[in-house]
Amino acid sequence: MLGRLKQVADELKLPLCERKRTYNSRRATELGKWAEVQGRGDTFHEAIFRAYFAEGLNIADLSVLKKICSRINLDPDEAERVLAEGSYKKGGR
């Protein structure tokens, strides 16, 4: 399966690192819904893709998610609050 994923990534010229672990994306998914409401959904999803697939970062880690938010001009403290409150746990408001 990973061989096929690597082949497709190469064909599409997408960055893909060789990760040693798989990380839970639930928190990133919640923040993705929040980012969409903020008008930054596409930017957030691309940043998460790059963090996970190209950089091999743990997108379940709150500090990683906050750094990603900061990089794309989303308030990292607000992101932490959104996750703490579970505001987007069921896919939206």
N, CA, C and O atoms as a CHARMM CRD file, in Angstrom:
* protein
*
  372
    1    1 MET  N      0.81000  -1.19000   0.00000 PROA 1      0.00000
    2    1 MET  CA     0.00000   0.00000   0.00000 PROA 1      0.00000
    3    1 MET  C      0.85700   1.26000   0.00000 PROA 1      0.00000
    4    1 MET  O      0.58500   2.18200  -0.76900 PROA 1      0.00000
    5    2 LEU  N      1.87100   1.32000   0.83100 PROA 2      0.00000
    6    2 LEU  CA     2.72000   2.50100   0.87200 PROA 2      0.00000
    7    2 LEU  C      3.48700   2.68800  -0.42500 PROA 2      0.00000
    8    2 LEU  O      3.77800   3.81600  -0.82400 PROA 2      0.00000
    9    3 GLY  N      3.81100   1.58900  -1.07900 PROA 3      0.00000
   10    3 GLY  CA     4.49000   1.68000  -2.36400 PROA 3      0.00000
   11    3 GLY  C      3.63100   2.39000  -3.39000 PROA 3      0.00000
   12    3 GLY  O      4.11500   3.23200  -4.14600 PROA 3      0.00000
   13    4 ARG  N      2.35300   2.04500  -3.41200 PROA 4      0.00000
   14    4 ARG  CA     1.41400   2.69200  -4.34300 PROA 4      0.00000
   15    4 ARG  C      1.24500   4.16800  -3.96900 PROA 4      0.00000
   16    4 ARG  O      1.20200   5.02800  -4.84900 PROA 4      0.00000
   17    5 LEU  N      1.15200   4.45700  -2.69600 PROA 5      0.00000
   18    5 LEU  CA     1.02200   5.84500  -2.24900 PROA 5      0.00000
   19    5 LEU  C      2.23800   6.65700  -2.68900 PROA 5      0.00000
   20    5 LEU  O      2.08900   7.77900  -3.17300 PROA 5      0.00000
   21    6 LYS  N      3.41700   6.11000  -2.52800 PROA 6      0.00000
   22    6 LYS  CA     4.65100   6.78200  -2.93600 PROA 6      0.00000
   23    6 LYS  C      4.65800   6.99900  -4.44600 PROA 6      0.00000
   24    6 LYS  O      5.06200   8.06300  -4.91500 PROA 6      0.00000
   25    7 GLN  N      4.21500   6.00600  -5.20800 PROA 7      0.00000
   26    7 GLN  CA     4.17000   6.11400  -6.66300 PROA 7      0.00000
   27    7 GLN  C      3.24400   7.25000  -7.10400 PROA 7      0.00000
   28    7 GLN  O      3.60500   8.05300  -7.96400 PROA 7      0.00000
   29    8 VAL  N      2.05900   7.31200  -6.51400 PROA 8      0.00000
   30    8 VAL  CA     1.10100   8.35900  -6.86000 PROA 8      0.00000
   31    8 VAL  C      1.64700   9.72900  -6.45600 PROA 8      0.00000
   32    8 VAL  O      1.53100  10.69200  -7.21300 PROA 8      0.00000
   33    9 ALA  N      2.23300   9.81300  -5.28100 PROA 9      0.00000
   34    9 ALA  CA     2.81400  11.07700  -4.82700 PROA 9      0.00000
   35    9 ALA  C      3.90400  11.54300  -5.78900 PROA 9      0.00000
   36    9 ALA  O      3.97900  12.72600  -6.12200 PROA 9      0.00000
   37   10 ASP  N      4.72600  10.63400  -6.22200 PROA 10     0.00000
   38   10 ASP  CA     5.78000  10.98700  -7.17800 PROA 10     0.00000
   39   10 ASP  C      5.18400  11.46900  -8.49800 PROA 10     0.00000
   40   10 ASP  O      5.64500  12.45700  -9.06900 PROA 10     0.00000
   41   11 GLU  N      4.16000  10.77000  -8.97900 PROA 11     0.00000
   42   11 GLU  CA     3.51400  11.14900 -10.23500 PROA 11     0.00000
   43   11 GLU  C      2.91000  12.54800 -10.15300 PROA 11     0.00000
   44   11 GLU  O      2.95500  13.31500 -11.11500 PROA 11     0.00000
   45   12 LEU  N      2.34400  12.86800  -8.99000 PROA 12     0.00000
   46   12 LEU  CA     1.69900  14.16600  -8.79800 PROA 12     0.00000
   47   12 LEU  C      2.64900  15.23000  -8.26200 PROA 12     0.00000
   48   12 LEU  O      2.25600  16.37200  -8.02100 PROA 12     0.00000
   49   13 LYS  N      3.90700  14.83100  -8.08000 PROA 13     0.00000
   50   13 LYS  CA     4.93600  15.72500  -7.53800 PROA 13     0.00000
   51   13 LYS  C      4.54600  16.28300  -6.17100 PROA 13     0.00000
   52   13 LYS  O      4.74000  17.46200  -5.87600 PROA 13     0.00000
   53   14 LEU  N      3.98600  15.38700  -5.34200 PROA 14     0.00000
   54   14 LEU  CA     3.62400  15.74100  -3.97200 PROA 14     0.00000
   55   14 LEU  C      4.71600  15.26200  -3.02600 PROA 14     0.00000
   56   14 LEU  O      5.25000  14.16700  -3.19900 PROA 14     0.00000
   57   15 PRO  N      5.04800  16.06600  -2.03800 PROA 15     0.00000
   58   15 PRO  CA     6.06700  15.63000  -1.07500 PROA 15     0.00000
   59   15 PRO  C      5.52800  14.50200  -0.20100 PROA 15     0.00000
   60   15 PRO  O      4.37300  14.53400   0.22300 PROA 15     0.00000
   61   16 LEU  N      6.35500  13.52200   0.06100 PROA 16     0.00000
   62   16 LEU  CA     5.95100  12.39800   0.91000 PROA 16     0.00000
   63   16 LEU  C      7.18800  11.84400   1.60000 PROA 16     0.00000
   64   16 LEU  O      8.09300  11.31300   0.95600 PROA 16     0.00000
   65   17 CYS  N      7.21000  11.97700   2.91900 PROA 17     0.00000
   66   17 CYS  CA     8.34400  11.42600   3.66100 PROA 17     0.00000
   67   17 CYS  C      8.01300   9.98900   4.06800 PROA 17     0.00000
   68   17 CYS  O      6.86700   9.54800   3.97600 PROA 17     0.00000
   69   18 GLU  N      9.02400   9.28700   4.51100 PROA 18     0.00000
   70   18 GLU  CA     8.80600   7.93200   5.00200 PROA 18     0.00000
   71   18 GLU  C      8.62300   8.01300   6.51400 PROA 18     0.00000
   72   18 GLU  O      9.58500   8.10100   7.27600 PROA 18     0.00000
   73   19 ARG  N      7.35600   7.98000   6.92100 PROA 19     0.00000
   74   19 ARG  CA     7.03600   8.08600   8.34100 PROA 19     0.00000
   75   19 ARG  C      7.27400   6.75500   9.03800 PROA 19     0.00000
   76   19 ARG  O      7.13400   5.68200   8.45000 PROA 19     0.00000
   77   20 LYS  N      7.63400   6.85800  10.29200 PROA 20     0.00000
   78   20 LYS  CA     7.83100   5.67400  11.12500 PROA 20     0.00000
   79   20 LYS  C      6.57700   5.35100  11.93400 PROA 20     0.00000
   80   20 LYS  O      6.41600   4.23400  12.42600 PROA 20     0.00000
   81   21 ARG  N      5.68500   6.34900  12.06500 PROA 21     0.00000
   82   21 ARG  CA     4.47700   6.18500  12.87500 PROA 21     0.00000
   83   21 ARG  C      3.28200   6.78500  12.15200 PROA 21     0.00000
   84   21 ARG  O      3.42000   7.61800  11.25600 PROA 21     0.00000
   85   22 THR  N      2.12400   6.34200  12.56200 PROA 22     0.00000
   86   22 THR  CA     0.87100   6.92000  12.10000 PROA 22     0.00000
   87   22 THR  C      0.25300   7.63200  13.28700 PROA 22     0.00000
   88   22 THR  O      0.19500   7.08200  14.38700 PROA 22     0.00000
   89   23 TYR  N     -0.21100   8.86000  13.06600 PROA 23     0.00000
   90   23 TYR  CA    -0.77000   9.66200  14.15300 PROA 23     0.00000
   91   23 TYR  C     -2.25900   9.87900  13.94100 PROA 23     0.00000
   92   23 TYR  O     -2.73200   9.96900  12.80800 PROA 23     0.00000
   93   24 ASN  N     -2.98000   9.95900  15.02900 PROA 24     0.00000
   94   24 ASN  CA    -4.41800  10.20100  15.00000 PROA 24     0.00000
   95   24 ASN  C     -4.69000  11.61300  14.47700 PROA 24     0.00000
   96   24 ASN  O     -4.05500  12.57500  14.91100 PROA 24     0.00000
   97   25 SER  N     -5.62500  11.73000  13.55400 PROA 25     0.00000
   98   25 SER  CA    -5.90300  13.02700  12.93000 PROA 25     0.00000
   99   25 SER  C     -7.18400  13.68400  13.44400 PROA 25     0.00000
  100   25 SER  O     -7.62900  14.68200  12.87800 PROA 25     0.00000
  101   26 ARG  N     -7.78400  13.14200  14.50500 PROA 26     0.00000
  102   26 ARG  CA    -9.05200  13.67800  15.00200 PROA 26     0.00000
  103   26 ARG  C     -8.96400  15.15700  15.34900 PROA 26     0.00000
  104   26 ARG  O     -9.81800  15.94200  14.93400 PROA 26     0.00000
  105   27 ARG  N     -7.95000  15.54200  16.09800 PROA 27     0.00000
  106   27 ARG  CA    -7.80400  16.95500  16.48200 PROA 27     0.00000
  107   27 ARG  C     -7.61900  17.84400  15.25100 PROA 27     0.00000
  108   27 ARG  O     -8.20500  18.92300  15.16600 PROA 27     0.00000
  109   28 ALA  N     -6.81300  17.39400  14.31300 PROA 28     0.00000
  110   28 ALA  CA    -6.59300  18.16800  13.09100 PROA 28     0.00000
  111   28 ALA  C     -7.88700  18.29900  12.30000 PROA 28     0.00000
  112   28 ALA  O     -8.14100  19.33700  11.68900 PROA 28     0.00000
  113   29 THR  N     -8.69800  17.26100  12.30800 PROA 29     0.00000
  114   29 THR  CA    -9.98100  17.31100  11.61000 PROA 29     0.00000
  115   29 THR  C    -10.90500  18.33500  12.25400 PROA 29     0.00000
  116   29 THR  O    -11.56800  19.10500  11.56000 PROA 29     0.00000
  117   30 GLU  N    -10.94600  18.34300  13.57200 PROA 30     0.00000
  118   30 GLU  CA   -11.75700  19.34300  14.28200 PROA 30     0.00000
  119   30 GLU  C    -11.29600  20.75600  13.93600 PROA 30     0.00000
  120   30 GLU  O    -12.10700  21.63100  13.63200 PROA 30     0.00000
  121   31 LEU  N     -9.98900  20.96100  13.98700 PROA 31     0.00000
  122   31 LEU  CA    -9.47000  22.29700  13.66700 PROA 31     0.00000
  123   31 LEU  C     -9.68700  22.64000  12.19700 PROA 31     0.00000
  124   31 LEU  O     -9.81900  23.81300  11.84700 PROA 31     0.00000
  125   32 GLY  N     -9.72500  21.64000  11.34600 PROA 32     0.00000
  126   32 GLY  CA   -10.01400  21.87600   9.93800 PROA 32     0.00000
  127   32 GLY  C    -11.39900  22.47600   9.75000 PROA 32     0.00000
  128   32 GLY  O    -11.57900  23.39000   8.94600 PROA 32     0.00000
  129   33 LYS  N    -12.37900  21.96400  10.49200 PROA 33     0.00000
  130   33 LYS  CA   -13.73700  22.51500  10.42300 PROA 33     0.00000
  131   33 LYS  C    -13.75100  23.95300  10.93400 PROA 33     0.00000
  132   33 LYS  O    -14.39700  24.82100  10.34600 PROA 33     0.00000
  133   34 TRP  N    -13.04700  24.19700  12.01500 PROA 34     0.00000
  134   34 TRP  CA   -12.94300  25.55500  12.56500 PROA 34     0.00000
  135   34 TRP  C    -12.27100  26.48800  11.55300 PROA 34     0.00000
  136   34 TRP  O    -12.72600  27.61200  11.34400 PROA 34     0.00000
  137   35 ALA  N    -11.19000  26.01700  10.92800 PROA 35     0.00000
  138   35 ALA  CA   -10.47000  26.83300   9.94100 PROA 35     0.00000
  139   35 ALA  C    -11.37000  27.16600   8.75300 PROA 35     0.00000
  140   35 ALA  O    -11.29300  28.26500   8.20300 PROA 35     0.00000
  141   36 GLU  N    -12.20800  26.23800   8.36400 PROA 36     0.00000
  142   36 GLU  CA   -13.14100  26.49700   7.26300 PROA 36     0.00000
  143   36 GLU  C    -14.07600  27.65100   7.61100 PROA 36     0.00000
  144   36 GLU  O    -14.33200  28.52100   6.77900 PROA 36     0.00000
  145   37 VAL  N    -14.58000  27.65500   8.83100 PROA 37     0.00000
  146   37 VAL  CA   -15.47000  28.73600   9.27100 PROA 37     0.00000
  147   37 VAL  C    -14.72200  30.06700   9.28800 PROA 37     0.00000
  148   37 VAL  O    -15.32200  31.11900   9.06500 PROA 37     0.00000
  149   38 GLN  N    -13.42300  30.02600   9.54900 PROA 38     0.00000
  150   38 GLN  CA   -12.59900  31.23400   9.57500 PROA 38     0.00000
  151   38 GLN  C    -12.18300  31.67900   8.16900 PROA 38     0.00000
  152   38 GLN  O    -11.50800  32.69700   8.01200 PROA 38     0.00000
  153   39 GLY  N    -12.58700  30.91800   7.15000 PROA 39     0.00000
  154   39 GLY  CA   -12.20100  31.23600   5.78400 PROA 39     0.00000
  155   39 GLY  C    -10.79000  30.80500   5.43000 PROA 39     0.00000
  156   39 GLY  O    -10.22400  31.26900   4.44000 PROA 39     0.00000
  157   40 ARG  N    -10.21300  29.90800   6.24400 PROA 40     0.00000
  158   40 ARG  CA    -8.82400  29.46500   6.05200 PROA 40     0.00000
  159   40 ARG  C     -8.74600  27.95500   5.87100 PROA 40     0.00000
  160   40 ARG  O     -7.69000  27.35700   6.07900 PROA 40     0.00000
  161   41 GLY  N     -9.85300  27.33800   5.48600 PROA 41     0.00000
  162   41 GLY  CA    -9.90700  25.88500   5.38900 PROA 41     0.00000
  163   41 GLY  C     -8.89000  25.29000   4.43200 PROA 41     0.00000
  164   41 GLY  O     -8.14700  24.38200   4.80500 PROA 41     0.00000
  165   42 ASP  N     -8.84300  25.79000   3.19800 PROA 42     0.00000
  166   42 ASP  CA    -7.90700  25.23000   2.22000 PROA 42     0.00000
  167   42 ASP  C     -6.46300  25.37900   2.69400 PROA 42     0.00000
  168   42 ASP  O     -5.66100  24.45400   2.56800 PROA 42     0.00000
  169   43 THR  N     -6.14700  26.53300   3.23100 PROA 43     0.00000
  170   43 THR  CA    -4.78500  26.78500   3.72300 PROA 43     0.00000
  171   43 THR  C     -4.45200  25.84300   4.86900 PROA 43     0.00000
  172   43 THR  O     -3.35100  25.29600   4.92800 PROA 43     0.00000
  173   44 PHE  N     -5.40500  25.65100   5.78300 PROA 44     0.00000
  174   44 PHE  CA    -5.18000  24.75400   6.91800 PROA 44     0.00000
  175   44 PHE  C     -4.98700  23.31800   6.44000 PROA 44     0.00000
  176   44 PHE  O     -4.05400  22.63900   6.86900 PROA 44     0.00000
  177   45 HSD  N     -5.86300  22.86000   5.55600 PROA 45     0.00000
  178   45 HSD  CA    -5.77300  21.46900   5.08900 PROA 45     0.00000
  179   45 HSD  C     -4.44900  21.21200   4.37000 PROA 45     0.00000
  180   45 HSD  O     -3.85300  20.14500   4.52100 PROA 45     0.00000
  181   46 GLU  N     -3.99300  22.18600   3.59000 PROA 46     0.00000
  182   46 GLU  CA    -2.70200  22.03500   2.92500 PROA 46     0.00000
  183   46 GLU  C     -1.56400  21.99700   3.94700 PROA 46     0.00000
  184   46 GLU  O     -0.63200  21.20300   3.81600 PROA 46     0.00000
  185   47 ALA  N     -1.64300  22.85100   4.95600 PROA 47     0.00000
  186   47 ALA  CA    -0.59900  22.87600   5.99300 PROA 47     0.00000
  187   47 ALA  C     -0.56500  21.56300   6.77500 PROA 47     0.00000
  188   47 ALA  O      0.51000  21.06100   7.10500 PROA 47     0.00000
  189   48 ILE  N     -1.73300  21.01500   7.06600 PROA 48     0.00000
  190   48 ILE  CA    -1.79500  19.73100   7.77700 PROA 48     0.00000
  191   48 ILE  C     -1.25000  18.60800   6.89500 PROA 48     0.00000
  192   48 ILE  O     -0.51300  17.74300   7.36700 PROA 48     0.00000
  193   49 PHE  N     -1.61300  18.62600   5.62300 PROA 49     0.00000
  194   49 PHE  CA    -1.08500  17.62400   4.69200 PROA 49     0.00000
  195   49 PHE  C      0.44200  17.64700   4.69700 PROA 49     0.00000
  196   49 PHE  O      1.09300  16.61300   4.84600 PROA 49     0.00000
  197   50 ARG  N      0.99600  18.84400   4.53300 PROA 50     0.00000
  198   50 ARG  CA     2.45800  18.96900   4.48500 PROA 50     0.00000
  199   50 ARG  C      3.10200  18.54300   5.80300 PROA 50     0.00000
  200   50 ARG  O      4.12700  17.86100   5.81100 PROA 50     0.00000
  201   51 ALA  N      2.49300  18.94900   6.91300 PROA 51     0.00000
  202   51 ALA  CA     3.03900  18.58600   8.22100 PROA 51     0.00000
  203   51 ALA  C      3.07900  17.06600   8.38700 PROA 51     0.00000
  204   51 ALA  O      4.07900  16.51300   8.84300 PROA 51     0.00000
  205   52 TYR  N      2.00700  16.40800   8.02200 PROA 52     0.00000
  206   52 TYR  CA     1.89400  14.96500   8.24400 PROA 52     0.00000
  207   52 TYR  C      2.65800  14.15100   7.20500 PROA 52     0.00000
  208   52 TYR  O      3.48300  13.30500   7.54900 PROA 52     0.00000
  209   53 PHE  N      2.37500  14.41400   5.93200 PROA 53     0.00000
  210   53 PHE  CA     2.93100  13.57000   4.88000 PROA 53     0.00000
  211   53 PHE  C      4.33300  13.97800   4.44100 PROA 53     0.00000
  212   53 PHE  O      5.14500  13.11800   4.10000 PROA 53     0.00000
  213   54 ALA  N      4.62700  15.26900   4.44500 PROA 54     0.00000
  214   54 ALA  CA     5.94600  15.70600   3.97500 PROA 54     0.00000
  215   54 ALA  C      6.95400  15.81100   5.10600 PROA 54     0.00000
  216   54 ALA  O      8.12700  15.48100   4.93300 PROA 54     0.00000
  217   55 GLU  N      6.49200  16.27700   6.28000 PROA 55     0.00000
  218   55 GLU  CA     7.41800  16.49200   7.39300 PROA 55     0.00000
  219   55 GLU  C      7.36800  15.38700   8.44400 PROA 55     0.00000
  220   55 GLU  O      8.25300  15.30100   9.29500 PROA 55     0.00000
  221   56 GLY  N      6.33800  14.54200   8.39000 PROA 56     0.00000
  222   56 GLY  CA     6.21600  13.44600   9.34900 PROA 56     0.00000
  223   56 GLY  C      5.90100  13.88700  10.75900 PROA 56     0.00000
  224   56 GLY  O      6.22800  13.18800  11.71800 PROA 56     0.00000
  225   57 LEU  N      5.26200  15.05200  10.89900 PROA 57     0.00000
  226   57 LEU  CA     4.95900  15.58900  12.23000 PROA 57     0.00000
  227   57 LEU  C      3.73400  14.90000  12.84000 PROA 57     0.00000
  228   57 LEU  O      2.88100  14.36300  12.13300 PROA 57     0.00000
  229   58 ASN  N      3.67700  14.93300  14.15800 PROA 58     0.00000
  230   58 ASN  CA     2.57000  14.34700  14.90500 PROA 58     0.00000
  231   58 ASN  C      1.42400  15.35800  14.96400 PROA 58     0.00000
  232   58 ASN  O      1.43800  16.27000  15.79000 PROA 58     0.00000
  233   59 ILE  N      0.43300  15.19300  14.08600 PROA 59     0.00000
  234   59 ILE  CA    -0.67600  16.13700  14.02800 PROA 59     0.00000
  235   59 ILE  C     -1.71500  15.88000  15.11700 PROA 59     0.00000
  236   59 ILE  O     -2.77600  16.50400  15.11400 PROA 59     0.00000
  237   60 ALA  N     -1.43100  14.98600  16.03200 PROA 60     0.00000
  238   60 ALA  CA    -2.27000  14.80900  17.21300 PROA 60     0.00000
  239   60 ALA  C     -1.76000  15.66600  18.37100 PROA 60     0.00000
  240   60 ALA  O     -2.46400  15.86900  19.36000 PROA 60     0.00000
  241   61 ASP  N     -0.54600  16.16100  18.24100 PROA 61     0.00000
  242   61 ASP  CA     0.11000  16.93100  19.29500 PROA 61     0.00000
  243   61 ASP  C     -0.37200  18.38700  19.26400 PROA 61     0.00000
  244   61 ASP  O     -0.27800  19.05500  18.23400 PROA 61     0.00000
  245   62 LEU  N     -0.87700  18.86200  20.37800 PROA 62     0.00000
  246   62 LEU  CA    -1.41900  20.21300  20.45600 PROA 62     0.00000
  247   62 LEU  C     -0.37900  21.27300  20.09400 PROA 62     0.00000
  248   62 LEU  O     -0.70500  22.24000  19.40600 PROA 62     0.00000
  249   63 SER  N      0.84400  21.11100  20.53900 PROA 63     0.00000
  250   63 SER  CA     1.86400  22.12400  20.23400 PROA 63     0.00000
  251   63 SER  C      2.15200  22.17600  18.73700 PROA 63     0.00000
  252   63 SER  O      2.40500  23.25500  18.20100 PROA 63     0.00000
  253   64 VAL  N      2.11800  21.05200  18.06200 PROA 64     0.00000
  254   64 VAL  CA     2.31200  21.01700  16.60600 PROA 64     0.00000
  255   64 VAL  C      1.15100  21.73100  15.92200 PROA 64     0.00000
  256   64 VAL  O      1.36400  22.53900  15.01800 PROA 64     0.00000
  257   65 LEU  N     -0.05900  21.43800  16.34400 PROA 65     0.00000
  258   65 LEU  CA    -1.23800  22.07200  15.75200 PROA 65     0.00000
  259   65 LEU  C     -1.22700  23.58800  15.96500 PROA 65     0.00000
  260   65 LEU  O     -1.58600  24.35100  15.06700 PROA 65     0.00000
  261   66 LYS  N     -0.82000  24.00800  17.14100 PROA 66     0.00000
  262   66 LYS  CA    -0.75900  25.45300  17.42100 PROA 66     0.00000
  263   66 LYS  C      0.29100  26.13900  16.55200 PROA 66     0.00000
  264   66 LYS  O      0.07300  27.25800  16.08700 PROA 66     0.00000
  265   67 LYS  N      1.42400  25.48200  16.32900 PROA 67     0.00000
  266   67 LYS  CA     2.45700  26.05100  15.45900 PROA 67     0.00000
  267   67 LYS  C      1.95200  26.17000  14.02500 PROA 67     0.00000
  268   67 LYS  O      2.20200  27.16800  13.34900 PROA 67     0.00000
  269   68 ILE  N      1.24500  25.15100  13.57300 PROA 68     0.00000
  270   68 ILE  CA     0.67700  25.19300  12.22100 PROA 68     0.00000
  271   68 ILE  C     -0.30500  26.35100  12.12100 PROA 68     0.00000
  272   68 ILE  O     -0.28000  27.10100  11.14600 PROA 68     0.00000
  273   69 CYS  N     -1.15700  26.50200  13.10700 PROA 69     0.00000
  274   69 CYS  CA    -2.12100  27.60800  13.10600 PROA 69     0.00000
  275   69 CYS  C     -1.39900  28.94700  13.05000 PROA 69     0.00000
  276   69 CYS  O     -1.78700  29.82900  12.28400 PROA 69     0.00000
  277   70 SER  N     -0.36900  29.10600  13.84000 PROA 70     0.00000
  278   70 SER  CA     0.39700  30.35500  13.84300 PROA 70     0.00000
  279   70 SER  C      0.96700  30.66000  12.46100 PROA 70     0.00000
  280   70 SER  O      0.92100  31.79900  11.99600 PROA 70     0.00000
  281   71 ARG  N      1.50300  29.63100  11.81400 PROA 71     0.00000
  282   71 ARG  CA     2.11700  29.81600  10.48900 PROA 71     0.00000
  283   71 ARG  C      1.12900  30.29900   9.43500 PROA 71     0.00000
  284   71 ARG  O      1.51000  30.98500   8.48600 PROA 71     0.00000
  285   72 ILE  N     -0.14100  29.93900   9.60600 PROA 72     0.00000
  286   72 ILE  CA    -1.13000  30.31300   8.58100 PROA 72     0.00000
  287   72 ILE  C     -2.09200  31.39000   9.09000 PROA 72     0.00000
  288   72 ILE  O     -3.19800  31.54700   8.57300 PROA 72     0.00000
  289   73 ASN  N     -1.65800  32.11300  10.09300 PROA 73     0.00000
  290   73 ASN  CA    -2.41900  33.25100  10.62500 PROA 73     0.00000
  291   73 ASN  C     -3.77700  32.87600  11.21600 PROA 73     0.00000
  292   73 ASN  O     -4.76000  33.59700  11.04300 PROA 73     0.00000
  293   74 LEU  N     -3.81900  31.76100  11.90300 PROA 74     0.00000
  294   74 LEU  CA    -4.95900  31.40700  12.74400 PROA 74     0.00000
  295   74 LEU  C     -4.48700  31.50000  14.18900 PROA 74     0.00000
  296   74 LEU  O     -3.36000  31.11800  14.50500 PROA 74     0.00000
  297   75 ASP  N     -5.33400  32.00000  15.05000 PROA 75     0.00000
  298   75 ASP  CA    -4.97300  32.21100  16.45600 PROA 75     0.00000
  299   75 ASP  C     -4.74800  30.86500  17.15300 PROA 75     0.00000
  300   75 ASP  O     -5.69200  30.09200  17.31700 PROA 75     0.00000
  301   76 PRO  N     -3.50400  30.57500  17.56600 PROA 76     0.00000
  302   76 PRO  CA    -3.22200  29.28900  18.19900 PROA 76     0.00000
  303   76 PRO  C     -3.93400  29.10700  19.53900 PROA 76     0.00000
  304   76 PRO  O     -4.29800  27.98700  19.89800 PROA 76     0.00000
  305   77 ASP  N     -4.13600  30.19700  20.28000 PROA 77     0.00000
  306   77 ASP  CA    -4.84600  30.07900  21.55500 PROA 77     0.00000
  307   77 ASP  C     -6.32500  29.76900  21.32500 PROA 77     0.00000
  308   77 ASP  O     -6.93900  29.01500  22.08000 PROA 77     0.00000
  309   78 GLU  N     -6.87700  30.35300  20.28700 PROA 78     0.00000
  310   78 GLU  CA    -8.26700  30.05800  19.91600 PROA 78     0.00000
  311   78 GLU  C     -8.38200  28.60300  19.46300 PROA 78     0.00000
  312   78 GLU  O     -9.36400  27.93100  19.77800 PROA 78     0.00000
  313   79 ALA  N     -7.39700  28.12000  18.73700 PROA 79     0.00000
  314   79 ALA  CA    -7.38600  26.72100  18.30200 PROA 79     0.00000
  315   79 ALA  C     -7.38400  25.78900  19.51700 PROA 79     0.00000
  316   79 ALA  O     -8.09900  24.78700  19.54400 PROA 79     0.00000
  317   80 GLU  N     -6.58600  26.12700  20.50300 PROA 80     0.00000
  318   80 GLU  CA    -6.53900  25.31300  21.73000 PROA 80     0.00000
  319   80 GLU  C     -7.90100  25.32400  22.43200 PROA 80     0.00000
  320   80 GLU  O     -8.36000  24.29100  22.91900 PROA 80     0.00000
  321   81 ARG  N     -8.53900  26.49200  22.47900 PROA 81     0.00000
  322   81 ARG  CA    -9.85700  26.60200  23.10300 PROA 81     0.00000
  323   81 ARG  C    -10.89000  25.76500  22.34300 PROA 81     0.00000
  324   81 ARG  O    -11.70400  25.07300  22.95400 PROA 81     0.00000
  325   82 VAL  N    -10.85200  25.83000  21.02500 PROA 82     0.00000
  326   82 VAL  CA   -11.77700  25.05100  20.18800 PROA 82     0.00000
  327   82 VAL  C    -11.64800  23.56300  20.51000 PROA 82     0.00000
  328   82 VAL  O    -12.64900  22.85800  20.64000 PROA 82     0.00000
  329   83 LEU  N    -10.41400  23.09700  20.63500 PROA 83     0.00000
  330   83 LEU  CA   -10.20000  21.68400  20.94700 PROA 83     0.00000
  331   83 LEU  C    -10.63800  21.34700  22.37000 PROA 83     0.00000
  332   83 LEU  O    -11.25100  20.30500  22.60400 PROA 83     0.00000
  333   84 ALA  N    -10.32500  22.22000  23.30800 PROA 84     0.00000
  334   84 ALA  CA   -10.68500  21.97200  24.70600 PROA 84     0.00000
  335   84 ALA  C    -12.20000  21.90300  24.88400 PROA 84     0.00000
  336   84 ALA  O    -12.70800  21.07700  25.64200 PROA 84     0.00000
  337   85 GLU  N    -12.91300  22.77600  24.17700 PROA 85     0.00000
  338   85 GLU  CA   -14.36500  22.81400  24.29000 PROA 85     0.00000
  339   85 GLU  C    -15.06400  21.77000  23.42600 PROA 85     0.00000
  340   85 GLU  O    -16.24600  21.49000  23.62400 PROA 85     0.00000
  341   86 GLY  N    -14.34200  21.19600  22.47400 PROA 86     0.00000
  342   86 GLY  CA   -14.95900  20.23000  21.56900 PROA 86     0.00000
  343   86 GLY  C    -15.97100  20.87100  20.63300 PROA 86     0.00000
  344   86 GLY  O    -16.93100  20.23100  20.20400 PROA 86     0.00000
  345   87 SER  N    -15.74400  22.14800  20.32200 PROA 87     0.00000
  346   87 SER  CA   -16.68600  22.92700  19.52600 PROA 87     0.00000
  347   87 SER  C    -17.01000  22.29400  18.17000 PROA 87     0.00000
  348   87 SER  O    -18.12500  22.45000  17.67400 PROA 87     0.00000
  349   88 TYR  N    -16.06500  21.58900  17.56900 PROA 88     0.00000
  350   88 TYR  CA   -16.26100  21.03100  16.23600 PROA 88     0.00000
  351   88 TYR  C    -16.10400  19.50700  16.24000 PROA 88     0.00000
  352   88 TYR  O    -15.77000  18.90900  15.21800 PROA 88     0.00000
  353   89 LYS  N    -16.34200  18.90100  17.37400 PROA 89     0.00000
  354   89 LYS  CA   -16.14200  17.46000  17.49800 PROA 89     0.00000
  355   89 LYS  C    -17.09900  16.65800  16.61100 PROA 89     0.00000
  356   89 LYS  O    -16.76100  15.56200  16.16400 PROA 89     0.00000
  357   90 LYS  N    -18.27600  17.19800  16.36200 PROA 90     0.00000
  358   90 LYS  CA   -19.25300  16.48000  15.54800 PROA 90     0.00000
  359   90 LYS  C    -19.33200  17.04200  14.13300 PROA 90     0.00000
  360   90 LYS  O    -20.34700  16.87200  13.45600 PROA 90     0.00000
  361   91 GLY  N    -18.27200  17.71000  13.67900 PROA 91     0.00000
  362   91 GLY  CA   -18.21400  18.14700  12.29200 PROA 91     0.00000
  363   91 GLY  C    -18.66100  19.56100  12.03000 PROA 91     0.00000
  364   91 GLY  O    -18.77000  19.95000  10.86700 PROA 91     0.00000
  365   92 GLY  N    -18.91900  20.33000  13.02300 PROA 92     0.00000
  366   92 GLY  CA   -19.31400  21.71100  12.78800 PROA 92     0.00000
  367   92 GLY  C    -20.16800  22.22400  13.90700 PROA 92     0.00000
  368   92 GLY  O    -20.40000  21.53000  14.89700 PROA 92     0.00000
  369   93 ARG  N    -20.62900  23.41900  13.75600 PROA 93     0.00000
  370   93 ARG  CA   -21.46000  24.01800  14.80600 PROA 93     0.00000
  371   93 ARG  C    -22.90500  23.81600  14.51100 PROA 93     0.00000
  372   93 ARG  O    -23.75900  24.25100  15.28300 PROA 93     0.00000
